[in-house]
Amino acid sequence: MRALIFLIALCFAELGSKTTASGGVYEYIGTAFGPYAGFLANNIYWFGASVISDAAIANALADTLRYFFPSLNNEIFRIGFFVLIFGGIALLNIRSVKNGVRFIEFTAFGKLIPLLVLVIAGASFISSENLNWTITPTISNVGSASLLLFFAFMGFETPLSNGGEMKNPKRTVPLGIFLGIASVLIIYLAIQLVTQGVLGGTIEAHQDAPLAAVAGIVFSKSGIVLITAAIAMSMLGALGGEILSVPRILFAGARDGLMPKVLSKIHQRFSTPYIAILFYASLGLLFAIFGAFKQLAIIASASSLIIYLGAVLATLKLRKIDSLTSVKTFKVPGGIIIPMLAICVILWLLSNLSKQEQIGVLVFILAFSLIYLLTKLLKKKS
């Protein structure tokens, strides 16, 4: 899974160095394959991969905080919590981009310190016997588990939606992706090593909260509180990043006539796409109220994989266009090897969706295709 994310990230680094416009995957796929592909990418990404993802994260956050606030088991309090989270983060981002960025920085700092302390302190509790394989996984098991695991790696591409607001994106984007992905992979690997090494065969008994179990062994009860707070910070940061970046995709689509024009409105005082932010946060809130984590996570993972497939294919297509210009941008080494490897693994992961999930994704694509066709017909008549 880590290898797949790195392959995809390399392709995004190449794409991000080629454009200075806001819109992220919409810009990349639309530029490579035309307005229809851009429309599908725009809608599958912001709705399937982002709104649904945020709803899943919000549910996981509420489940995590039940340790501190048992009242979150009550449906009314849970809904109130969702309103507070989505409303508060939306307001922060409407007031300024800087507020959104500072919130992400704060949550990143708040989650990294406890996790690093846990990894360092937990290393002395690792037993080499616990690092042995106890079960030999099958291809089928690996495939189905990978779809859910993939959810944990989603979102590295969301800052690219702000390409038009970055300084020197041709340099900033590849460098940011490399440093970000490398850091995340190292931290995830260290956490996995410590968790497996400390819990060993008992890890299955703690599958709902393995890090809290490790913290309980290493730091006793205070450790459980610390790590639960860190996990909550991580989820808040993920929500903050999505609500900061994804509305820019809605804004870009509205700017180009692929979304309702109202979403392209800019706040006169704060210079932010406030309608797009409010619309996006409201949808996230709605799905958080009516959804459950696991089902939402699988839908979000499948949607992201489709978008990533389009982005990797766009990498190959845009290379042909770039060959006609003299402008130098970052290019993934190895020719077509890395993009082709990424395509193969993405297709394999998608093949592990259940038949019902595959039909759902297909209906999703057909529905947006119909909306695109109707939009075009209405434009011609007017």
C-alpha positions as CSV (number, residue, x, y, z in Angstrom):
1,M,0.0,0.0,0.0
2,R,2.8,2.4,0.9
3,A,4.5,1.6,-2.5
4,L,1.3,2.3,-4.4
5,I,0.8,5.7,-2.7
6,F,4.4,6.6,-3.5
7,L,3.9,5.7,-7.2
8,I,0.7,7.8,-7.4
9,A,2.4,10.7,-5.5
10,L,5.2,10.8,-8.1
11,C,2.6,11.2,-10.8
12,F,0.8,13.9,-8.9
13,A,4.2,15.7,-8.4
14,E,4.6,15.7,-12.1
15,L,1.1,17.0,-12.8
16,G,1.3,19.6,-10.1
17,S,4.4,21.1,-11.6
18,K,2.6,21.6,-14.9
19,T,-0.1,24.0,-13.9
20,T,-0.5,27.2,-11.9
21,A,-4.3,27.2,-11.8
22,S,-6.5,26.2,-8.8
23,G,-8.6,23.0,-9.3
24,G,-6.2,20.1,-8.6
25,V,-7.4,16.8,-10.2
26,Y,-10.1,18.7,-12.2
27,E,-7.4,20.8,-13.8
28,Y,-5.1,17.9,-14.6
29,I,-7.7,15.4,-15.9
30,G,-9.7,18.1,-17.7
31,T,-6.6,19.5,-19.5
32,A,-5.5,16.0,-20.5
33,F,-8.8,14.5,-21.6
34,G,-11.3,17.3,-22.1
35,P,-14.3,18.9,-20.4
36,Y,-16.3,15.7,-19.9
37,A,-13.4,13.9,-18.2
38,G,-12.8,17.0,-16.1
39,F,-16.5,17.2,-15.1
40,L,-16.5,13.5,-14.0
41,A,-13.2,14.0,-12.1
42,N,-14.5,17.1,-10.5
43,N,-17.7,15.5,-9.2
44,I,-16.3,12.1,-8.3
45,Y,-13.5,13.7,-6.4
46,W,-15.4,16.3,-4.4
47,F,-18.4,14.2,-3.7
48,G,-17.3,10.5,-3.6
49,A,-13.7,10.9,-2.5
50,S,-14.1,14.0,-0.3
51,V,-17.6,14.6,1.1
52,I,-18.0,10.9,1.8
53,S,-14.5,10.7,3.2
54,D,-15.2,13.7,5.5
55,A,-18.4,12.1,6.7
56,A,-16.5,8.9,7.5
57,I,-13.8,10.8,9.4
58,A,-16.4,12.8,11.4
59,N,-18.1,9.5,12.5
60,A,-14.7,8.0,13.4
61,L,-13.9,11.2,15.4
62,A,-17.2,11.0,17.3
63,D,-16.6,7.3,18.0
64,T,-13.1,8.1,19.3
65,L,-14.2,11.0,21.6
66,R,-16.8,8.8,23.2
67,Y,-14.0,7.8,25.6
68,F,-14.1,11.3,27.0
69,F,-17.7,12.2,26.2
70,P,-20.1,9.3,26.6
71,S,-23.0,11.6,25.6
72,L,-21.8,11.2,22.0
73,N,-23.6,7.9,22.1
74,N,-26.8,9.9,22.1
75,E,-28.0,10.7,18.6
76,I,-29.0,14.3,19.3
77,F,-25.6,15.1,21.0
78,R,-23.8,13.4,18.1
79,I,-25.6,15.5,15.5
80,G,-24.9,18.6,17.5
81,F,-21.2,17.6,17.6
82,F,-21.2,17.2,13.8
83,V,-22.8,20.7,13.4
84,L,-20.1,22.2,15.6
85,I,-17.2,20.5,13.8
86,F,-18.3,21.2,10.2
87,G,-19.7,24.7,11.0
88,G,-16.6,25.7,13.0
89,I,-14.1,24.6,10.3
90,A,-16.1,26.1,7.5
91,L,-16.2,29.5,9.3
92,L,-12.5,29.4,9.9
93,N,-11.9,28.9,6.1
94,I,-14.4,31.5,5.0
95,R,-12.6,34.2,7.1
96,S,-9.2,33.5,5.4
97,V,-7.0,30.9,3.9
98,K,-4.4,31.6,6.6
99,N,-6.9,30.6,9.3
100,G,-7.4,27.2,7.6
101,V,-3.7,26.7,7.2
102,R,-3.0,27.6,10.8
103,F,-5.7,25.1,12.0
104,I,-4.0,22.3,10.0
105,E,-0.6,23.3,11.4
106,F,-2.0,23.3,14.9
107,T,-3.6,19.8,14.6
108,A,-0.5,18.4,12.9
109,F,1.7,19.5,15.8
110,G,-0.9,18.3,18.3
111,K,-1.0,14.8,16.8
112,L,2.7,14.3,15.8
113,I,4.2,15.0,19.2
114,P,2.2,12.3,21.1
115,L,2.7,9.8,18.3
116,L,6.5,10.3,18.2
117,V,6.7,10.0,22.0
118,L,4.7,6.8,21.8
119,V,6.9,5.4,19.0
120,I,10.1,6.3,20.9
121,A,8.9,5.1,24.3
122,G,7.2,2.0,22.9
123,A,10.3,0.8,21.1
124,S,11.7,-0.5,24.4
125,F,8.5,-2.6,24.9
126,I,8.9,-4.4,21.5
127,S,9.3,-8.2,21.6
128,S,11.0,-9.8,18.6
129,E,8.6,-12.8,19.0
130,N,5.7,-10.5,18.3
131,L,7.1,-9.5,14.9
132,N,6.6,-13.0,13.4
133,W,3.9,-13.8,10.9
134,T,1.1,-15.8,12.6
135,I,-1.3,-15.9,9.6
136,T,-0.4,-16.2,5.9
137,P,-2.6,-13.7,4.1
138,T,-4.3,-14.8,0.8
139,I,-4.5,-12.5,-2.3
140,S,-8.3,-12.1,-1.6
141,N,-7.7,-11.1,2.0
142,V,-5.0,-8.6,1.1
143,G,-7.2,-7.1,-1.6
144,S,-10.2,-6.5,0.5
145,A,-8.2,-5.3,3.5
146,S,-6.2,-2.9,1.2
147,L,-9.3,-1.1,0.1
148,L,-10.1,-0.1,3.7
149,L,-6.4,0.5,4.5
150,F,-6.2,2.8,1.5
151,F,-8.5,5.2,3.2
152,A,-5.8,6.0,5.7
153,F,-3.5,7.3,2.9
154,M,-6.1,9.4,1.1
155,G,-5.9,13.2,0.9
156,F,-2.2,13.9,0.0
157,E,-3.4,15.5,-3.2
158,T,-5.9,18.0,-1.7
159,P,-3.5,20.9,-1.2
160,L,-2.9,20.8,-5.0
161,S,-6.4,22.3,-5.4
162,N,-4.8,25.6,-4.3
163,G,-2.3,25.6,-7.1
164,G,-3.4,29.1,-8.2
165,E,-2.7,30.5,-4.7
166,M,0.8,28.9,-4.4
167,K,4.1,30.6,-5.0
168,N,6.1,28.9,-7.7
169,P,4.1,25.6,-7.8
170,K,6.4,24.1,-10.4
171,R,9.0,23.8,-7.6
172,T,6.7,23.8,-4.5
173,V,4.4,21.0,-5.5
174,P,6.9,18.2,-6.2
175,L,9.0,19.2,-3.2
176,G,6.0,19.3,-0.9
177,I,4.7,16.0,-2.1
178,F,8.0,14.2,-1.7
179,L,8.6,15.5,1.8
180,G,5.0,15.0,2.9
181,I,4.7,11.4,1.6
182,A,8.2,10.4,2.8
183,S,7.4,11.7,6.3
184,V,4.0,10.0,6.4
185,L,5.4,6.7,5.2
186,I,8.2,6.7,7.9
187,I,5.7,7.6,10.7
188,Y,3.2,5.0,9.6
189,L,5.9,2.3,9.3
190,A,7.2,3.2,12.8
191,I,3.7,3.1,14.3
192,Q,3.0,-0.2,12.7
193,L,6.3,-1.7,13.9
194,V,5.7,-0.6,17.5
195,T,2.1,-1.7,17.6
196,Q,2.8,-5.1,16.2
197,G,5.9,-5.5,18.4
198,V,4.1,-4.6,21.6
199,L,0.7,-6.3,21.1
200,G,1.8,-9.3,19.0
201,G,-0.9,-12.0,18.9
202,T,-3.3,-9.9,21.0
203,I,-3.6,-7.2,18.4
204,E,-6.8,-8.7,17.1
205,A,-8.4,-8.2,20.5
206,H,-7.6,-4.5,20.3
207,Q,-8.5,-4.0,16.6
208,D,-10.9,-1.0,17.4
209,A,-8.1,1.0,19.2
210,P,-4.7,-0.7,18.9
211,L,-2.7,2.6,19.5
212,A,-4.7,3.2,22.7
213,A,-3.8,-0.3,23.8
214,V,-0.1,0.3,23.2
215,A,-0.3,3.6,25.0
216,G,-2.0,1.9,27.9
217,I,0.9,-0.6,28.2
218,V,3.6,2.0,27.8
219,F,2.2,4.9,29.8
220,S,-0.8,3.3,31.7
221,K,-4.1,5.2,31.8
222,S,-2.7,8.6,31.1
223,G,-1.2,7.2,27.8
224,I,-4.7,6.1,26.6
225,V,-6.0,9.7,27.2
226,L,-2.9,11.2,25.4
227,I,-3.1,8.9,22.3
228,T,-6.9,9.3,22.0
229,A,-6.5,13.0,22.0
230,A,-3.8,12.7,19.3
231,I,-6.0,10.6,17.1
232,A,-8.8,13.1,17.5
233,M,-6.3,15.9,16.5
234,S,-5.4,13.9,13.4
235,M,-9.0,13.5,12.3
236,L,-9.7,17.2,12.9
237,G,-6.6,18.1,10.8
238,A,-7.9,15.8,8.0
239,L,-11.3,17.5,8.0
240,G,-9.6,20.9,8.1
241,G,-7.5,20.1,5.1
242,E,-10.4,18.9,3.0
243,I,-12.7,21.9,3.9
244,L,-9.8,24.2,3.0
245,S,-8.9,22.6,-0.3
246,V,-11.9,20.8,-1.9
247,P,-14.2,23.8,-2.2
248,R,-11.6,25.2,-4.6
249,I,-12.4,22.3,-6.9
250,L,-16.1,23.3,-6.8
251,F,-15.1,26.9,-7.4
252,A,-12.9,25.9,-10.4
253,G,-15.8,23.8,-11.9
254,A,-18.2,26.7,-11.4
255,R,-15.7,29.1,-13.0
256,D,-15.6,27.0,-16.1
257,G,-19.4,26.5,-16.3
258,L,-19.4,22.8,-15.2
259,M,-21.0,23.6,-11.8
260,P,-23.7,26.1,-10.7
261,K,-22.4,29.6,-11.1
262,V,-23.2,30.5,-7.5
263,L,-20.3,28.3,-6.3
264,S,-17.8,30.7,-8.0
265,K,-18.8,33.6,-5.8
266,I,-16.0,35.2,-3.8
267,H,-16.5,36.9,-0.4
268,Q,-16.0,40.6,-0.9
269,R,-14.3,41.1,2.4
270,F,-12.4,37.8,2.9
271,S,-11.7,36.9,-0.8
272,T,-12.6,33.2,-0.3
273,P,-15.1,31.0,-2.2
274,Y,-17.5,31.2,0.7
275,I,-20.6,29.7,-1.1
276,A,-18.5,26.6,-2.2
277,I,-17.2,26.2,1.4
278,L,-20.6,26.4,3.0
279,F,-22.1,24.0,0.4
280,Y,-19.3,21.5,0.8
281,A,-19.4,21.5,4.6
282,S,-23.2,21.2,4.6
283,L,-23.0,18.0,2.5
284,G,-20.3,16.6,4.7
285,L,-22.5,17.3,7.7
286,L,-25.5,15.6,6.1
287,F,-23.7,12.4,5.2
288,A,-22.0,12.3,8.6
289,I,-25.4,12.3,10.2
290,F,-26.8,9.5,8.1
291,G,-23.7,7.3,7.4
292,A,-21.5,4.8,9.2
293,F,-17.7,4.8,9.1
294,K,-16.8,1.5,7.3
295,Q,-19.4,1.8,4.5
296,L,-18.4,5.5,3.9
297,A,-14.7,4.6,4.0
298,I,-15.0,2.0,1.3
299,I,-17.0,4.3,-1.0
300,A,-14.5,7.0,-0.5
301,S,-11.6,4.7,-1.2
302,A,-13.2,3.4,-4.5
303,S,-13.9,7.0,-5.6
304,S,-10.3,8.1,-4.9
305,L,-8.9,5.1,-6.8
306,I,-10.9,6.1,-9.9
307,I,-9.6,9.7,-9.6
308,Y,-6.0,8.5,-9.1
309,L,-6.3,6.3,-12.1
310,G,-7.4,9.3,-14.2
311,A,-4.6,11.4,-12.8
312,V,-2.0,8.7,-13.6
313,L,-3.4,8.4,-17.2
314,A,-3.3,12.2,-17.4
315,T,0.4,12.1,-16.6
316,L,1.1,10.0,-19.7
317,K,-1.2,12.1,-21.9
318,L,0.3,15.5,-20.8
319,R,3.8,14.2,-21.5
320,K,2.9,14.2,-25.2
321,I,1.5,17.7,-25.0
322,D,4.6,18.9,-23.1
323,S,6.9,17.5,-25.8
324,L,5.6,20.3,-28.1
325,T,6.8,23.0,-25.7
326,S,10.2,24.1,-24.4
327,V,9.0,24.8,-20.8
328,K,10.8,22.5,-18.3
329,T,8.8,20.9,-15.5
330,F,9.4,18.0,-13.1
331,K,9.2,14.6,-14.8
332,V,9.0,11.2,-13.1
333,P,12.1,9.2,-14.0
334,G,11.9,5.8,-15.7
335,G,9.7,6.7,-18.6
336,I,6.3,5.0,-18.5
337,I,7.3,2.3,-15.9
338,I,6.1,4.1,-12.7
339,P,2.7,5.3,-14.2
340,M,2.1,1.8,-15.7
341,L,2.9,0.1,-12.3
342,A,0.5,2.5,-10.6
343,I,-2.3,1.8,-13.2
344,C,-1.9,-2.0,-12.7
345,V,-2.1,-1.8,-8.9
346,I,-5.1,0.6,-8.9
347,L,-7.0,-1.7,-11.3
348,W,-6.2,-4.7,-9.0
349,L,-7.6,-2.8,-6.0
350,L,-10.7,-1.8,-7.8
351,S,-11.3,-5.5,-8.8
352,N,-11.6,-6.3,-5.1
353,L,-14.7,-4.3,-4.7
354,S,-17.8,-6.4,-4.1
355,K,-20.2,-6.7,-7.0
356,Q,-22.7,-4.5,-5.2
357,E,-20.0,-1.8,-4.7
358,Q,-18.9,-2.0,-8.3
359,I,-22.5,-1.5,-9.5
360,G,-22.8,1.4,-7.1
361,V,-19.6,3.1,-8.5
362,L,-20.9,2.5,-12.1
363,V,-24.3,4.0,-11.3
364,F,-22.4,7.0,-9.7
365,I,-20.4,7.6,-12.9
366,L,-23.5,7.2,-15.2
367,A,-25.5,9.6,-13.0
368,F,-22.9,12.3,-13.4
369,S,-22.5,11.6,-17.1
370,L,-26.3,12.1,-17.5
371,I,-26.0,15.4,-15.6
372,Y,-23.2,16.5,-17.9
373,L,-25.3,15.7,-21.0
374,L,-28.3,17.5,-19.7
375,T,-26.2,20.6,-18.8
376,K,-24.8,20.7,-22.3
377,L,-28.3,20.4,-23.9
378,L,-29.6,23.2,-21.7
379,K,-26.7,25.4,-22.6
380,K,-27.4,24.8,-26.3
381,K,-31.1,25.7,-26.0
382,S,-30.3,28.9,-24.0
